[in-house]
Amino acid sequence: MQINQLRYIKYVVETGSISKAAERLFISKQGLSLYIRRLEADLGVKLFRRTSSGVELTEDGKVIYEFVRKVIPEYDIMMERLSATAKKNRQPLRITYCGGFFSCVSFDLLTSFIDANPSYLVEHTSTSDEQIEQSVLDGKFDIAFATSTVKNPELEYHFLFHNYRCLYIHPDHPLAALPKVKFSDLKGIKIAISPPGYYDYPFFLNKCREAMFEPDLFVMQESHLMYQFAKEKLGASLMIRNISAEPESEHNMKELYFENTEECSYDIYLITPRAKKKSEATTAFIKHVVSFCEKEIEKYQKLEMSRNVQSGKTQNLKSSAVPVRLPAAPAPTPGTSQAAAPAGCAYRS
């Protein structure tokens, strides 16, 4: 018997419903039902009986639940104390990123570092585009993934890669026939986009107004919902290229890039405070991330070139639908702008 199985009993009793308990546990109703049946088989008793309003404990279930109510709090206290002891012996590293940053690179970037460095206590969370830099300066985080057009002289910027906004659309969408898209092509088309507070929103809105129309925007924050929006042919979703995915393969959606590709691009950095000496953990993380991104970019380039060859394209790299070459950025100068990076990007969770 595992502690999670006891938690399943607790949630079902508290909600009086397997389906409601499954929602709280973020698992399927069928999955939770299977876990309960397995637990009943291990114990040799029936835990729940169905009623007109849901489920209730059997007599045997009531006996077991009395122990569950005592065991779970004691277990949680034990784990908290063990965690506190472990934290004392591990070097902390606090990381933040814009919500949904990992829609442009594999989450393995983070998990592989954590797995390879058990001596570091890594804590990570998302922050809005507008708060990223200040949160690092305030000391809330040791390091952050960010994009910026105007460099803050109090921060050090470690260039990672150049990335591109694109539209995710269903292969059957009318726009799918276009090699590239202009903003004027989007008049009358519903666009799923991240909310105000993320840089994509004002960027896209201004570009559409420059094209003399008000866009039909459908605001949502979660990237998986944006993929679903495009998949269900409800419109197009403004996304960012995922350098860890095979070109035009993710979710079987078409990536449609803008005609002025560079205008819709930006640079991604790791940022750290200049005034604070980097810890061993911070330095190790920078080295890991730079290496990881270089490898992902190299794989993406090879896949893109291979796809172009297989499709019979003879065009050079600069004229391809999305630039394969990701140029190295010059060393940033504090307080100056970098032309290659327009007004930021939105990362979604």
C-alpha positions as CSV (number, residue, x, y, z in Angstrom):
1,M,0.0,0.0,0.0
2,Q,1.3,3.5,-0.9
3,I,0.5,6.8,0.7
4,N,-1.0,8.1,-2.5
5,Q,-3.6,5.3,-2.4
6,L,-4.6,6.5,1.1
7,R,-5.0,10.0,-0.3
8,Y,-7.3,8.7,-3.0
9,I,-9.6,7.3,-0.2
10,K,-9.5,10.6,1.6
11,Y,-10.4,12.6,-1.5
12,V,-13.3,10.3,-2.5
13,V,-14.7,10.5,1.0
14,E,-14.4,14.3,1.2
15,T,-16.0,14.8,-2.2
16,G,-18.5,11.9,-2.0
17,S,-17.8,11.3,-5.7
18,I,-15.1,9.5,-7.7
19,S,-15.4,11.9,-10.6
20,K,-15.0,15.0,-8.3
21,A,-12.1,13.4,-6.5
22,A,-10.4,12.7,-9.8
23,E,-10.8,16.3,-10.8
24,R,-9.0,17.4,-7.6
25,L,-6.3,14.9,-8.1
26,F,-5.9,15.8,-11.8
27,I,-6.3,12.2,-13.0
28,S,-9.1,10.6,-15.0
29,K,-12.2,9.1,-13.4
30,Q,-11.3,5.7,-15.0
31,G,-7.8,5.9,-13.6
32,L,-9.0,6.6,-10.1
33,S,-11.6,3.9,-10.2
34,L,-8.8,1.4,-11.3
35,Y,-6.6,2.5,-8.3
36,I,-9.4,2.0,-5.9
37,R,-10.2,-1.5,-7.3
38,R,-6.6,-2.5,-7.0
39,L,-6.5,-1.2,-3.4
40,E,-9.6,-3.2,-2.6
41,A,-8.1,-6.3,-4.1
42,D,-4.9,-5.8,-2.0
43,L,-6.9,-5.3,1.2
44,G,-9.5,-8.0,0.4
45,V,-12.4,-5.7,1.3
46,K,-14.9,-3.4,-0.5
47,L,-14.2,0.3,0.4
48,F,-17.1,2.1,-1.2
49,R,-20.7,1.4,-2.3
50,R,-22.5,3.4,-4.9
51,T,-25.5,5.6,-4.0
52,S,-27.9,7.8,-6.0
53,S,-25.7,10.8,-5.2
54,G,-22.3,9.3,-5.5
55,V,-20.4,6.9,-3.3
56,E,-20.2,6.2,0.5
57,L,-17.9,4.1,2.7
58,T,-18.8,0.5,3.5
59,E,-18.4,-0.7,7.1
60,D,-14.9,-2.0,6.2
61,G,-14.2,1.3,4.5
62,K,-15.1,3.3,7.6
63,V,-12.6,1.2,9.7
64,I,-9.8,1.9,7.2
65,Y,-10.7,5.6,6.8
66,E,-10.2,6.1,10.6
67,F,-6.6,5.1,10.1
68,V,-6.3,7.1,6.9
69,R,-7.3,10.3,8.7
70,K,-4.5,9.7,11.2
71,V,-1.8,8.4,9.0
72,I,-1.8,11.1,6.2
73,P,-1.2,14.1,8.6
74,E,1.6,12.3,10.4
75,Y,3.2,11.3,7.1
76,D,3.1,14.9,5.9
77,I,4.7,16.2,9.1
78,M,7.5,13.6,8.7
79,M,8.2,14.6,5.1
80,E,8.2,18.3,6.0
81,R,10.8,17.6,8.7
82,L,12.9,15.5,6.3
83,S,12.7,18.2,3.7
84,A,13.8,20.9,6.1
85,T,16.8,18.8,7.1
86,A,17.7,18.2,3.4
87,K,17.5,21.9,2.6
88,K,20.1,22.7,5.2
89,N,22.6,20.6,3.4
90,R,21.9,21.7,-0.2
91,Q,22.9,24.9,-2.0
92,P,19.7,26.8,-3.1
93,L,19.1,27.9,-6.6
94,R,15.9,29.9,-7.3
95,I,14.9,30.1,-11.0
96,T,12.1,31.9,-12.7
97,Y,10.8,32.2,-16.2
98,C,7.9,33.7,-18.1
99,G,4.7,31.7,-17.9
100,G,4.9,29.1,-20.6
101,F,8.6,29.5,-21.4
102,F,8.7,25.7,-21.9
103,S,6.5,25.9,-24.9
104,C,9.7,27.0,-26.8
105,V,12.1,24.5,-25.4
106,S,11.9,21.1,-23.7
107,F,11.2,20.9,-20.0
108,D,14.1,18.5,-19.9
109,L,16.3,21.6,-19.9
110,L,15.3,22.0,-16.2
111,T,14.8,18.4,-15.1
112,S,18.1,17.1,-16.6
113,F,19.9,19.7,-14.5
114,I,18.0,18.8,-11.3
115,D,18.6,15.1,-11.8
116,A,22.3,15.7,-12.5
117,N,22.8,18.0,-9.5
118,P,21.2,16.5,-6.3
119,S,23.4,18.7,-4.1
120,Y,21.5,21.8,-5.4
121,L,18.1,22.7,-4.0
122,V,16.4,23.9,-7.1
123,E,13.2,25.9,-6.8
124,H,11.5,27.2,-9.9
125,T,8.3,29.1,-10.7
126,S,6.8,31.3,-13.4
127,T,6.6,35.1,-13.3
128,S,4.9,37.6,-15.7
129,D,6.9,39.2,-18.5
130,E,6.6,42.6,-16.8
131,Q,8.0,41.4,-13.4
132,I,10.8,39.1,-14.5
133,E,13.7,41.6,-14.3
134,Q,12.6,43.3,-11.2
135,S,12.1,40.0,-9.3
136,V,15.8,39.2,-10.0
137,L,17.0,42.6,-8.9
138,D,14.9,42.4,-5.7
139,G,16.6,39.1,-4.8
140,K,13.6,36.9,-5.1
141,F,15.4,34.8,-7.7
142,D,19.0,34.0,-8.5
143,I,18.5,33.7,-12.2
144,A,15.8,34.0,-14.8
145,F,14.9,33.3,-18.4
146,A,13.9,36.5,-20.1
147,T,13.7,38.6,-23.3
148,S,14.5,42.3,-23.4
149,T,15.0,45.1,-25.9
150,V,16.4,47.6,-23.5
151,K,19.2,46.2,-21.3
152,N,19.1,47.1,-17.6
153,P,22.7,48.1,-16.5
154,E,22.1,46.3,-13.2
155,L,21.6,43.0,-14.9
156,E,23.9,40.6,-16.8
157,Y,22.5,39.1,-19.9
158,H,23.6,35.6,-21.1
159,F,22.5,35.1,-24.7
160,L,20.8,31.7,-25.4
161,F,19.1,31.7,-28.8
162,H,17.1,33.7,-31.3
163,N,13.5,32.7,-31.6
164,Y,10.5,33.5,-33.8
165,R,6.8,34.1,-33.3
166,C,4.6,32.0,-35.5
167,L,0.9,31.0,-36.0
168,Y,-0.2,27.5,-35.2
169,I,-3.0,26.5,-37.5
170,H,-4.8,23.3,-38.6
171,P,-3.6,21.9,-41.9
172,D,-7.1,22.4,-43.3
173,H,-7.2,26.1,-42.4
174,P,-7.3,28.5,-45.4
175,L,-4.1,30.2,-44.2
176,A,-2.3,26.8,-44.4
177,A,-1.8,27.2,-48.2
178,L,0.3,30.4,-47.6
179,P,4.2,30.0,-47.5
180,K,4.2,33.0,-45.1
181,V,1.6,35.3,-43.7
182,K,1.3,39.1,-43.5
183,F,-0.6,40.8,-40.7
184,S,-3.1,42.0,-43.2
185,D,-4.0,38.4,-44.0
186,L,-5.3,38.0,-40.5
187,K,-8.2,40.4,-40.8
188,G,-11.4,38.6,-39.8
189,I,-9.6,35.5,-38.4
190,K,-10.0,34.7,-34.7
191,I,-6.5,34.7,-33.1
192,A,-5.8,32.9,-29.8
193,I,-3.3,35.0,-27.9
194,S,-1.8,35.4,-24.4
195,P,-3.4,38.1,-22.2
196,P,-2.2,41.7,-21.6
197,G,0.8,41.6,-19.3
198,Y,2.5,39.3,-21.7
199,Y,4.5,41.1,-24.5
200,D,2.9,39.2,-27.4
201,Y,-0.4,41.0,-26.8
202,P,0.7,44.6,-27.4
203,F,3.1,43.6,-30.1
204,F,0.4,41.8,-32.1
205,L,-2.2,44.4,-31.5
206,N,0.1,47.2,-32.7
207,K,1.1,45.2,-35.8
208,C,-2.6,44.6,-36.8
209,R,-3.4,48.3,-36.2
210,E,-0.5,49.2,-38.5
211,A,-2.2,47.0,-41.1
212,M,-5.4,49.2,-40.6
213,F,-7.6,46.7,-38.8
214,E,-8.7,45.6,-35.3
215,P,-7.9,42.0,-34.7
216,D,-10.4,39.4,-33.5
217,L,-8.5,38.2,-30.4
218,F,-9.4,35.3,-28.1
219,V,-7.4,35.6,-24.9
220,M,-6.1,32.5,-23.2
221,Q,-3.0,31.7,-21.2
222,E,-2.4,28.0,-21.3
223,S,-0.4,26.8,-24.3
224,H,-2.2,23.4,-24.4
225,L,-5.5,25.2,-24.8
226,M,-4.0,27.3,-27.6
227,Y,-2.9,24.1,-29.4
228,Q,-6.4,22.7,-28.9
229,F,-7.9,26.0,-30.3
230,A,-6.0,25.6,-33.5
231,K,-6.6,21.8,-33.7
232,E,-10.4,22.3,-33.5
233,K,-10.2,24.8,-36.4
234,L,-11.5,27.7,-34.3
235,G,-8.8,30.0,-35.7
236,A,-5.1,30.5,-35.4
237,S,-2.9,30.6,-32.3
238,L,0.0,33.0,-31.9
239,M,2.8,30.9,-30.5
240,I,6.6,30.7,-30.5
241,R,8.8,28.2,-32.2
242,N,9.7,25.2,-30.1
243,I,13.4,24.5,-30.8
244,S,13.0,21.0,-29.2
245,A,10.4,19.8,-31.5
246,E,10.7,18.5,-35.1
247,P,9.7,21.4,-37.4
248,E,5.9,21.4,-38.1
249,S,5.4,18.2,-36.3
250,E,4.1,19.2,-32.8
251,H,0.5,18.4,-32.3
252,N,0.2,17.8,-36.1
253,M,-0.3,21.6,-36.5
254,K,1.2,23.7,-39.2
255,E,3.7,26.4,-38.2
256,L,3.0,29.5,-40.3
257,Y,5.7,32.2,-40.0
258,F,5.3,35.9,-40.7
259,E,6.6,37.5,-43.9
260,N,8.9,39.8,-42.0
261,T,10.4,37.0,-39.9
262,E,13.0,39.1,-38.1
263,E,10.5,41.8,-37.1
264,C,8.6,39.0,-35.3
265,S,11.7,37.6,-33.6
266,Y,13.5,38.1,-30.3
267,D,16.5,37.0,-28.3
268,I,16.2,34.8,-25.2
269,Y,18.6,35.3,-22.3
270,L,19.5,34.1,-18.9
271,I,19.7,37.1,-16.6
272,T,21.6,37.5,-13.3
273,P,22.2,40.6,-11.0
274,R,25.6,42.2,-11.7
275,A,26.1,43.3,-8.1
276,K,25.8,39.8,-6.7
277,K,28.6,37.2,-7.1
278,K,27.3,34.1,-8.9
279,S,27.0,31.0,-6.7
280,E,28.4,27.7,-7.8
281,A,24.9,26.5,-8.5
282,T,24.1,29.6,-10.7
283,T,27.3,29.2,-12.7
284,A,26.7,25.5,-13.2
285,F,23.1,26.2,-14.3
286,I,24.2,28.8,-16.9
287,K,26.8,26.4,-18.3
288,H,24.1,23.6,-18.5
289,V,21.5,25.8,-20.2
290,V,23.9,27.2,-22.8
291,S,25.1,23.7,-23.7
292,F,21.5,22.3,-23.7
293,C,20.2,25.0,-26.0
294,E,23.2,24.7,-28.4
295,K,22.4,21.0,-28.8
296,E,18.7,21.5,-29.3
297,I,19.3,24.2,-31.9
298,E,21.8,22.0,-33.8
299,K,19.2,19.1,-33.8
300,Y,16.5,21.5,-35.1
301,Q,18.7,22.8,-37.8
302,K,19.5,19.3,-39.1
303,L,15.8,18.3,-39.0
304,E,14.8,21.5,-40.9
305,M,17.5,21.0,-43.6
306,S,16.6,17.3,-43.9
307,R,12.9,18.2,-44.3
308,N,13.7,20.7,-47.0
309,V,15.8,18.2,-48.9
310,Q,13.1,15.5,-48.7
311,S,10.4,18.0,-49.9
312,G,12.6,18.9,-52.9
313,K,13.3,22.5,-51.8
314,T,16.3,24.0,-53.4
315,Q,16.0,27.5,-51.8
316,N,18.9,28.7,-49.6
317,L,18.5,28.9,-45.9
318,K,17.7,32.6,-45.7
319,S,14.7,32.2,-47.9
320,S,13.2,29.2,-46.1
321,A,9.9,29.5,-44.3
322,V,11.7,29.9,-41.0
323,P,15.4,30.8,-40.7
324,V,17.4,27.8,-39.8
325,R,20.5,29.7,-38.9
326,L,20.2,31.1,-35.4
327,P,22.8,33.9,-35.3
328,A,25.0,34.5,-32.3
329,A,24.1,37.7,-30.5
330,P,26.7,40.4,-29.9
331,A,27.7,41.1,-26.3
332,P,24.9,43.3,-24.9
333,T,25.8,46.8,-23.9
334,P,24.1,48.0,-20.7
335,G,21.4,50.6,-21.3
336,T,21.2,50.1,-25.1
337,S,18.7,48.4,-27.4
338,Q,19.4,45.4,-29.7
339,A,17.8,45.8,-33.1
340,A,17.3,42.0,-33.6
341,A,14.9,41.8,-30.7
342,P,11.5,43.6,-31.0
343,A,9.2,44.3,-28.1
344,G,9.6,41.1,-26.2
345,C,7.8,37.8,-26.3
346,A,5.1,36.0,-24.4
347,Y,5.8,32.7,-22.9
348,R,2.7,30.7,-21.9
349,S,2.2,28.1,-19.3
